[in-house]
Amino acid sequence: MSTLWQGRFGRDPAEELMAYTASIGFDVRLAPDDIAGSRAHVRMLGGVGLLADAEVGEVLAALDQAEQELASGAFAFAPGDEDIHTAIERRVTELAGAAGAKLHTGRSRNDQVATDLRLFAKRELSAIAADVIALQQVLLQQAVAAGDAYLPGYTHLQRAQPVLLAHHLLAHGWALARDVGRMADARARLDVSPLGAGAVAGSSLPLDPDRAAAELGFAARFENSMDAVSDRDFVAEALFALTMVAIHLSRLGEEIVFWTSEEAGFATLDDAFATGSSMLPQKKNPDIAELARAKAGRLIGNLTGLLATLKGLPLAYNRDLQEDKEPLFDAVEQIRLGVRALAGLLGTIDWHADAMAAAADTPSSAATDLAEHLVAGGMPFRDAHAAVGDLVRRSLEGESTLAALVRADPRLGEAAAELLAPAVAVTRRTTPGGGGPEPVSAQIERFRARLAADAARF
């Protein structure tokens, strides 16, 4: 079995070694990035005189063919192809002969794989950010379409104050906006080329890492070769950004599960975005929302596992770093699927305004308004809080309705009782960023502007 290190060893590697250490089963996803990195490396080698122009052309042509074969499925992997980097170099050498054997000049798999993974992360973070922005657009569309529909706002999962449905939806939208910002920050920090760092200390050959970095579209090249080949901060940071997306999708999923339950009855899922039961004919299940909750745990595990792998590694490269890819690949795939599924679910959901309003219009939901009415008349808030709390307690104990107690209270009276009427309390949230019609209208415009700015970044 041919390997990249066969000259040093007198025996072929054991099957057990190859079975345990091979990464070709998952790092084949890096093929486009490996080809791109190899093209840049070959052109750089030609630019500094280490490859003749004819050799550069031969190797580039071989890389083109290998790329086509990989894309079409015609690429024939060999037993010695322990990773995608080995496989592509072997195929290029088969096609370009002696010129192909020069592909790895001045390069190690250490700087090669670090370059590939940065290219992958940079591209995928941009693509996922665009998907998240598309989900935010759905939330914005639903917020605008919701108009004056309102529902209870909850704390401790207890009804607190009524808020516009638009306000509740945009709360999730703003959380996702922070995720987009984190992905932009992570992308900016990983935008550094490791190509030219070699195995650990650079090279005695006249390499030009700046040229390779520019060709690959990186903003800069590495400053320290040891750091360049051992750094996986960017993978951890990308995983954290993706895990926060998963957590926000999970929270949104939990609300969808609640909203669409028969107990709440605030919304109904479209048939295309719900599942049924194999036993219970009446069931309509929010599986997308439930899986959004579960996948968050999976991504937390991916992030935690990588951090545990990185915490004790000495400089520079160690094979432990092979474990950086599967968590990142999995996180990318799960977030992509989840964001798109939730966008479809929310884009087709049917809201039940009457049910939401009925839940939001319970008299006690306006208790804070009663206290603020007293405050506006000069009463200290703590005294007002106690006075209204006493009325709520007495109504719950069956003395009378809250409205009747308010009317009979000389500190409150008929004007205060009118605050308990349906659809009144939600209109009284007037402070900036609040859940009433006026601040929500302004919020929608700010959210729309934020989406436009983020879309331009990605």
C-alpha positions as CSV (number, residue, x, y, z in Angstrom):
1,M,0.0,0.0,0.0
2,S,1.5,3.3,-1.1
3,T,1.6,6.1,1.5
4,L,2.9,9.6,1.7
5,W,5.5,8.5,4.2
6,Q,6.5,5.2,2.8
7,G,10.2,6.0,2.4
8,R,10.8,6.2,6.1
9,F,9.1,2.8,6.9
10,G,10.2,-0.7,6.0
11,R,6.7,-2.2,6.3
12,D,3.2,-1.4,5.0
13,P,0.9,0.2,7.6
14,A,-1.3,-2.3,9.5
15,E,-4.9,-2.6,8.4
16,E,-5.9,-1.7,12.0
17,L,-3.9,1.5,11.8
18,M,-5.5,2.5,8.5
19,A,-9.0,1.6,9.7
20,Y,-8.6,3.7,12.8
21,T,-6.9,6.8,11.4
22,A,-8.4,7.1,7.9
23,S,-10.6,10.2,7.5
24,I,-11.6,9.8,3.8
25,G,-15.1,8.8,4.9
26,F,-15.9,12.3,6.0
27,D,-13.2,14.7,4.8
28,V,-14.2,14.1,1.2
29,R,-16.5,17.1,1.8
30,L,-13.3,19.2,1.7
31,A,-12.6,18.2,-1.9
32,P,-13.5,21.5,-3.5
33,D,-11.5,23.4,-1.0
34,D,-8.5,21.1,-1.4
35,I,-8.6,21.6,-5.1
36,A,-8.8,25.3,-4.7
37,G,-5.9,25.3,-2.2
38,S,-3.8,23.2,-4.5
39,R,-4.4,25.4,-7.5
40,A,-3.3,28.5,-5.5
41,H,-0.2,26.5,-4.2
42,V,0.8,25.4,-7.7
43,R,0.4,28.9,-9.2
44,M,2.5,30.2,-6.3
45,L,5.2,27.5,-7.0
46,G,5.3,28.6,-10.6
47,G,5.5,32.3,-9.6
48,V,8.6,31.7,-7.5
49,G,10.3,29.5,-10.1
50,L,9.9,26.1,-8.4
51,L,7.7,24.8,-11.2
52,A,8.1,25.6,-14.9
53,D,5.2,27.2,-16.7
54,A,4.6,23.9,-18.6
55,E,4.5,22.0,-15.3
56,V,2.1,24.4,-13.8
57,G,-0.2,23.9,-16.8
58,E,0.0,20.1,-16.5
59,V,-0.8,20.1,-12.8
60,L,-3.7,22.5,-13.1
61,A,-5.1,20.4,-15.9
62,A,-4.8,17.3,-13.7
63,L,-6.5,19.2,-10.9
64,D,-9.4,20.2,-13.2
65,Q,-9.9,16.5,-14.2
66,A,-9.8,15.3,-10.6
67,E,-12.4,17.9,-9.8
68,Q,-14.6,16.8,-12.6
69,E,-14.3,13.1,-11.6
70,L,-15.1,14.0,-8.0
71,A,-18.2,16.0,-9.0
72,S,-19.4,13.2,-11.3
73,G,-18.7,10.3,-9.0
74,A,-16.2,8.8,-11.4
75,F,-13.2,9.4,-9.1
76,A,-11.7,6.0,-8.2
77,F,-10.4,5.9,-4.6
78,A,-7.5,3.6,-3.8
79,P,-6.8,1.6,-0.7
80,G,-4.0,4.0,0.3
81,D,-6.2,7.1,0.2
82,E,-6.4,7.8,3.9
83,D,-7.8,11.3,3.4
84,I,-9.0,13.5,0.5
85,H,-5.7,15.3,0.3
86,T,-3.8,12.0,-0.3
87,A,-6.4,10.9,-2.8
88,I,-6.3,14.1,-4.9
89,E,-2.5,14.2,-4.9
90,R,-2.3,10.6,-6.0
91,R,-4.7,11.2,-8.8
92,V,-2.9,14.3,-9.9
93,T,0.4,12.4,-10.0
94,E,-1.2,9.7,-12.1
95,L,-2.4,12.2,-14.6
96,A,0.5,14.7,-14.6
97,G,3.4,12.3,-13.9
98,A,6.6,14.0,-12.7
99,A,5.0,17.4,-12.7
100,G,2.2,16.0,-10.5
101,A,4.8,14.7,-8.0
102,K,5.8,18.3,-7.4
103,L,2.4,19.4,-6.2
104,H,3.3,19.0,-2.6
105,T,6.5,21.0,-2.8
106,G,6.9,23.2,0.2
107,R,3.6,22.0,1.6
108,S,2.5,19.8,4.5
109,R,-0.8,18.2,5.1
110,N,-0.7,20.3,8.3
111,D,-1.0,23.6,6.5
112,Q,-3.0,22.1,3.7
113,V,-5.8,20.8,5.8
114,A,-5.9,24.0,7.9
115,T,-6.3,25.9,4.7
116,D,-9.0,23.6,3.4
117,L,-11.0,23.8,6.6
118,R,-10.8,27.6,6.8
119,L,-12.1,27.8,3.2
120,F,-14.9,25.4,4.1
121,A,-15.9,27.3,7.3
122,K,-15.7,30.7,5.6
123,R,-18.1,29.5,2.8
124,E,-20.5,27.6,5.0
125,L,-20.8,30.3,7.6
126,S,-21.8,32.7,4.8
127,A,-24.3,30.3,3.4
128,I,-25.9,29.5,6.8
129,A,-26.0,33.2,7.6
130,A,-28.0,33.7,4.4
131,D,-30.4,30.9,5.4
132,V,-30.9,32.5,8.8
133,I,-31.6,35.8,7.2
134,A,-34.2,34.1,5.1
135,L,-35.8,32.7,8.3
136,Q,-35.8,36.2,9.7
137,Q,-37.5,37.4,6.6
138,V,-40.3,34.9,7.2
139,L,-40.6,36.2,10.8
140,L,-40.8,39.7,9.5
141,Q,-43.5,38.8,6.9
142,Q,-45.5,37.0,9.6
143,A,-45.1,40.0,12.0
144,V,-46.4,42.4,9.3
145,A,-49.3,40.1,8.4
146,A,-50.2,39.7,12.1
147,G,-51.4,43.3,12.2
148,D,-53.1,44.0,15.6
149,A,-53.3,40.4,16.6
150,Y,-52.1,39.9,20.2
151,L,-51.5,37.1,22.7
152,P,-50.3,36.7,26.2
153,G,-46.7,37.5,26.9
154,Y,-45.4,35.1,29.5
155,T,-42.9,35.0,32.3
156,H,-42.2,31.7,34.1
157,L,-44.7,30.4,31.6
158,Q,-47.4,32.3,33.5
159,R,-49.5,34.9,31.7
160,A,-47.9,38.3,32.3
161,Q,-49.0,41.1,29.9
162,P,-50.5,41.0,26.5
163,V,-48.2,41.8,23.6
164,L,-48.7,42.0,19.8
165,L,-48.0,38.8,18.0
166,A,-45.6,40.8,15.8
167,H,-43.6,41.8,18.9
168,H,-43.3,38.1,20.0
169,L,-42.2,37.0,16.6
170,L,-39.6,39.7,16.2
171,A,-38.2,38.8,19.6
172,H,-37.0,35.6,17.9
173,G,-35.9,37.6,14.9
174,W,-33.6,39.8,16.9
175,A,-32.0,36.8,18.6
176,L,-31.3,35.4,15.2
177,A,-29.8,38.8,14.2
178,R,-27.2,38.3,16.9
179,D,-26.4,34.9,15.5
180,V,-25.8,36.5,12.1
181,G,-23.5,39.0,13.7
182,R,-21.6,36.2,15.4
183,M,-21.2,34.3,12.2
184,A,-19.9,37.5,10.5
185,D,-17.4,38.0,13.3
186,A,-16.2,34.4,13.2
187,R,-15.9,34.6,9.4
188,A,-13.7,37.7,9.7
189,R,-11.4,36.1,12.3
190,L,-10.9,32.9,10.3
191,D,-10.1,34.8,7.1
192,V,-6.4,34.1,7.4
193,S,-4.4,31.7,5.1
194,P,-2.2,29.0,6.8
195,L,-0.8,28.0,3.4
196,G,3.0,28.2,3.4
197,A,3.4,27.4,7.1
198,G,4.5,23.8,6.2
199,A,4.5,21.1,8.9
200,V,5.6,23.4,11.7
201,A,8.3,25.9,10.8
202,G,7.8,27.1,7.3
203,S,10.3,26.2,4.5
204,S,13.8,26.9,3.1
205,L,12.2,27.2,-0.3
206,P,11.4,30.6,-1.7
207,L,7.6,30.3,-1.1
208,D,5.2,33.3,-1.3
209,P,2.4,32.8,1.2
210,D,1.0,36.2,0.5
211,R,0.4,35.4,-3.1
212,A,-1.3,32.1,-2.2
213,A,-3.5,33.9,0.4
214,A,-4.5,36.6,-2.1
215,E,-5.4,34.0,-4.8
216,L,-7.6,32.1,-2.3
217,G,-9.4,35.3,-1.3
218,F,-8.1,35.4,2.3
219,A,-7.8,38.8,3.9
220,A,-4.3,38.0,5.3
221,R,-1.7,35.2,5.7
222,F,-0.5,33.6,8.9
223,E,2.1,35.4,11.1
224,N,3.4,32.3,13.0
225,S,3.8,28.9,11.3
226,M,3.3,26.9,14.5
227,D,0.1,28.8,15.4
228,A,-1.1,28.5,11.8
229,V,-1.1,24.7,11.7
230,S,-2.3,24.1,15.2
231,D,-5.0,26.8,15.5
232,R,-8.6,25.5,15.6
233,D,-10.0,28.5,17.4
234,F,-11.9,29.2,14.2
235,V,-13.6,25.8,14.3
236,A,-14.6,26.3,18.0
237,E,-15.8,29.8,17.3
238,A,-17.8,28.6,14.2
239,L,-19.3,25.8,16.3
240,F,-20.2,28.2,19.1
241,A,-22.0,30.5,16.6
242,L,-23.8,27.5,15.1
243,T,-24.7,26.2,18.5
244,M,-26.3,29.5,19.5
245,V,-28.3,29.4,16.3
246,A,-29.4,25.9,17.4
247,I,-30.4,27.2,20.8
248,H,-32.4,30.0,19.4
249,L,-34.1,27.5,17.0
250,S,-34.8,25.3,20.0
251,R,-36.5,28.1,21.9
252,L,-38.6,29.0,18.9
253,G,-39.5,25.4,18.5
254,E,-40.6,25.2,22.1
255,E,-43.0,28.1,21.5
256,I,-44.4,26.5,18.4
257,V,-45.0,23.3,20.3
258,F,-46.9,25.2,22.9
259,W,-48.8,27.6,20.5
260,T,-50.0,24.7,18.4
261,S,-51.1,22.5,21.3
262,E,-54.8,22.0,21.9
263,E,-54.2,23.5,25.4
264,A,-53.2,26.8,23.9
265,G,-54.8,26.6,20.4
266,F,-53.0,29.8,19.2
267,A,-52.0,28.3,15.8
268,T,-52.3,25.3,13.5
269,L,-49.6,23.9,11.4
270,D,-49.9,23.4,7.7
271,D,-50.3,19.7,6.8
272,A,-47.1,19.8,4.7
273,F,-45.1,20.8,7.8
274,A,-46.6,18.4,10.4
275,T,-46.6,14.7,10.9
276,G,-49.2,12.2,12.0
277,S,-49.3,9.2,14.4
278,S,-49.0,5.5,13.4
279,M,-51.6,4.7,16.0
280,L,-53.7,7.8,16.8
281,P,-55.6,9.0,13.7
282,Q,-56.5,12.4,15.2
283,K,-52.9,13.5,15.8
284,K,-51.0,16.3,14.1
285,N,-47.5,16.6,15.5
286,P,-45.0,19.5,15.4
287,D,-42.0,17.2,14.7
288,I,-39.9,20.0,13.1
289,A,-40.3,22.1,16.2
290,E,-39.5,19.2,18.5
291,L,-36.4,18.2,16.6
292,A,-35.2,21.8,16.7
293,R,-35.2,21.4,20.5
294,A,-33.3,18.1,20.3
295,K,-30.7,19.1,17.8
296,A,-29.6,21.9,20.1
297,G,-28.3,19.3,22.5
298,R,-26.5,17.5,19.7
299,L,-24.7,20.7,18.7
300,I,-23.8,21.5,22.3
301,G,-22.2,18.1,22.4
302,N,-20.2,18.8,19.2
303,L,-18.9,22.1,20.7
304,T,-18.1,20.6,24.0
305,G,-16.3,17.6,22.5
306,L,-14.1,19.8,20.3
307,L,-13.2,22.1,23.2
308,A,-12.2,19.0,25.3
309,T,-10.0,17.8,22.4
310,L,-8.2,21.1,22.1
311,K,-7.6,21.9,25.7
312,G,-4.4,19.9,26.3
313,L,-2.7,19.9,22.9
314,P,1.0,20.9,22.8
315,L,2.2,22.9,19.8
316,A,2.1,22.4,16.9
317,Y,0.1,19.9,14.9
318,N,-1.3,16.7,16.5
319,R,-3.4,14.0,15.0
320,D,-6.1,14.8,17.6
321,L,-7.0,17.7,15.3
322,Q,-8.5,15.2,12.8
323,E,-11.5,15.3,15.3
324,D,-12.3,18.9,14.3
325,K,-14.1,18.1,11.1
326,E,-17.0,15.8,11.9
327,P,-18.4,18.1,14.6
328,L,-18.2,21.1,12.2
329,F,-19.7,19.2,9.3
330,D,-22.5,17.9,11.4
331,A,-23.3,21.3,12.9
332,V,-23.4,22.9,9.4
333,E,-25.7,20.2,8.1
334,Q,-28.1,20.2,11.0
335,I,-28.4,24.0,11.2
336,R,-28.9,24.2,7.4
337,L,-31.7,21.6,7.6
338,G,-33.3,23.1,10.7
339,V,-33.3,26.7,9.6
340,R,-34.9,25.8,6.3
341,A,-37.5,23.5,7.9
342,L,-38.6,26.1,10.4
343,A,-38.8,28.8,7.7
344,G,-41.2,26.6,5.8
345,L,-43.2,25.8,9.0
346,L,-43.5,29.5,10.0
347,G,-44.3,30.6,6.5
348,T,-47.4,28.4,6.3
349,I,-48.6,28.5,9.9
350,D,-52.2,29.5,10.6
351,W,-52.7,31.9,13.5
352,H,-55.9,31.9,15.6
353,A,-56.3,35.5,16.7
354,D,-59.5,34.9,18.6
355,A,-57.9,32.2,20.8
356,M,-54.8,34.4,21.4
357,A,-57.0,37.4,22.4
358,A,-59.2,35.4,24.7
359,A,-56.1,34.2,26.6
360,A,-54.6,37.6,26.7
361,D,-57.7,39.5,27.8
362,T,-58.0,37.9,31.3
363,P,-58.5,40.8,33.7
364,S,-55.4,40.1,35.7
365,S,-53.3,40.6,32.6
366,A,-54.0,44.4,33.1
367,A,-52.9,44.4,36.7
368,T,-49.8,46.3,35.9
369,D,-51.8,48.9,34.1
370,L,-53.9,49.4,37.2
371,A,-50.8,49.9,39.3
372,E,-49.4,52.4,36.7
373,H,-52.8,54.2,36.8
374,L,-52.3,54.7,40.5
375,V,-48.7,55.8,40.0
376,A,-49.8,58.4,37.4
377,G,-52.0,59.8,40.2
378,G,-49.1,60.2,42.5
379,M,-49.0,56.9,44.5
380,P,-45.6,55.3,45.1
381,F,-45.2,52.2,42.8
382,R,-44.7,49.8,45.7
383,D,-47.9,51.0,47.4
384,A,-49.7,50.7,44.1
385,H,-48.4,47.2,43.5
386,A,-49.7,46.1,46.9
387,A,-53.1,47.7,46.4
388,V,-53.7,46.0,43.1
389,G,-52.3,42.7,44.3
390,D,-54.8,42.8,47.1
391,L,-57.6,43.3,44.7
392,V,-56.4,40.5,42.5
393,R,-56.2,38.2,45.5
394,R,-59.7,39.1,46.6
395,S,-61.1,38.4,43.1
396,L,-59.4,35.0,43.0
397,E,-60.9,34.1,46.4
398,G,-64.3,34.8,44.9
399,E,-65.3,38.0,46.7
400,S,-66.2,39.6,43.3
401,T,-64.9,40.1,39.8
402,L,-61.7,42.2,39.5
403,A,-63.6,44.8,37.5
404,A,-66.2,45.2,40.2
405,L,-63.6,45.5,42.9
406,V,-61.8,48.1,40.8
407,R,-64.9,50.1,40.3
408,A,-65.7,50.0,44.0
409,D,-62.2,51.1,45.1
410,P,-62.1,54.9,45.6
411,R,-58.5,55.0,44.5
412,L,-59.4,53.5,41.1
413,G,-63.0,53.7,40.0
414,E,-64.7,53.5,36.6
415,A,-61.8,55.0,34.6
416,A,-59.5,52.3,35.9
417,A,-62.0,49.6,35.3
418,E,-62.0,50.5,31.7
419,L,-58.4,49.4,31.5
420,L,-59.6,45.8,32.0
421,A,-61.7,45.8,28.8
422,P,-60.6,43.5,26.0
423,A,-57.9,44.7,23.7
424,V,-57.1,47.8,25.8
425,A,-54.0,46.7,27.8
426,V,-52.0,45.8,24.7
427,T,-52.4,49.3,23.3
428,R,-50.9,50.8,26.4
429,R,-47.4,49.5,25.9
430,T,-45.9,52.7,24.4
431,T,-42.3,52.8,25.5
432,P,-39.5,52.2,22.8
433,G,-39.0,48.6,22.2
434,G,-42.2,47.7,23.9
435,G,-45.0,45.3,22.8
436,G,-47.7,47.8,21.8
437,P,-48.7,49.1,18.3
438,E,-46.7,52.3,18.2
439,P,-43.3,50.9,19.3
440,V,-43.8,47.7,17.3
441,S,-44.5,49.7,14.2
442,A,-41.1,51.5,14.6
443,Q,-39.5,48.2,15.5
444,I,-40.6,46.6,12.3
445,E,-38.9,49.3,10.3
446,R,-35.6,48.9,12.3
447,F,-35.7,45.2,11.9
448,R,-36.3,45.6,8.1
449,A,-33.3,47.9,7.9
450,R,-31.1,45.4,9.9
451,L,-32.1,42.6,7.6
452,A,-31.1,44.6,4.5
453,A,-27.8,45.5,6.0
454,D,-27.1,41.9,7.0
455,A,-28.1,40.6,3.6
456,A,-25.6,42.9,2.0
457,R,-22.8,41.5,4.2
458,F,-23.6,38.0,3.0
